[in-house]
Amino acid sequence: MLTLLLHILDWMLWLFLLGSVGYIVFFAFVSLFGTKRSTSHQPSDISHQPSDISHQRSTFLVVYPAYHEDTVIRQSVETFLQQNYPTDRYRLVVVSDHMTDATNEWLSSQPLTLLRPTFEKSSKARALQHAVQSVENTYDYIVILDADNVVQPDFLTRLNAVCQQGCRAIQCHRTAKNANNDVAALDGISEEINNTIFRRAHNAIGLSSALIGSGMCFDYRWFADHVDRLQTAVEDRELEALLLYEGIYVHYEADLPVMDEKVSSGDNFQRQRLRWMTGQVQSLLQMLPNIPHAIRHANINYIDKTVQQMLIPRSILLLVLPVATIVVTLLSWQASLKWWLLLLLFGLSLFIAIPRQLRSRALFSKALALPSLAWRMTKNLFHIERQNTDFLHTTHG
């Protein structure tokens, strides 16, 4: 009787993990076959546009929400002000929330709009709402960057070329600007895996890209009409749900980098992932009621995004899957075969999803930090509060 019970539990756990692993495996292998540049939901490649389209310059509202970001905001602003895009076609706005007088004085001396709101409860969503409410509604697109984001001088020029294809929602290629220790290096690799699976591979088969919180560009009028609906600390997931519900495709622009500072300590890693995990649960609960509508209207993107919210976080899989495989192997080698297959496919998929330039012997030495980070992620499971909308700030610098 005990043997039968263990056999049933073994299969139940394996099937439970299979869904999350299978999703990663599928899109990792899809990524091997390139990117589809034209779908029924996606504008045609720019090479097929009229010859004078490069001369059309959109207007951009560029917003840096900055909460306690004195250590990084100066470099980001100084770099952005080097844009080769016409200055009368964009406006740079910094929403300074709880930054020092010295930082605000410096920002005031720069050619930008400085907003200094006083929020009863700070959040990125409130900063974005305040920015939209404080400027005139005359822009074509809004660009959202984190305070630590650094872009190249031709960022707006190249982004404009993508916008001229007719894209209403664009996610740029956010990538690490630092790898100063094992935690930061692994965080950067994790982001590139996400770029492969949830962005590049999705676009490759005509599905919408996932958003990532910064390096995002939206049709300004759409964003202004929807920004007041943002309520949680993971506004990017809310924006995704709103876009996909309305059938708006999110294009991933892999060739347009936005440099992002990765977390360098285990505590910051754990705090950041707790915010993401809480947001994942909140997003799932918000999206599930709309699934019948999505099914009736064959809204594959919305269904896919809802499925994503059900996936077990990859860091937890990195801990649970090897442990379960070893335990089952010790109990029954025959029963462990399916576990070894699942573990092999999972590991192979992650390797495929890592860009070639990041695959090296050094990567395997950094992997020694994985068990500790995976354990921190697992502990977060006991701290998720689905009703909590508090903003958990990740410190930089």
PyMOL commands that set and color helices and strands:
alter all, ss='L'
color gray80, all
select helices_A, chain A and resi 2-33+46-48+53-55+73-80+87-89+101-108+124-134+155-163+182-204+220-229+235-245+266-296+300-310+314-331+333-353+356-358+361-380
alter helices_A, ss='H'
color red, helices_A
select strands_A, chain A and resi 60-67+90-97+113-115+141-144+169-176+216-219+251-260
alter strands_A, ss='S'
color yellow, strands_A
deselect
rebuild
show_as cartoon
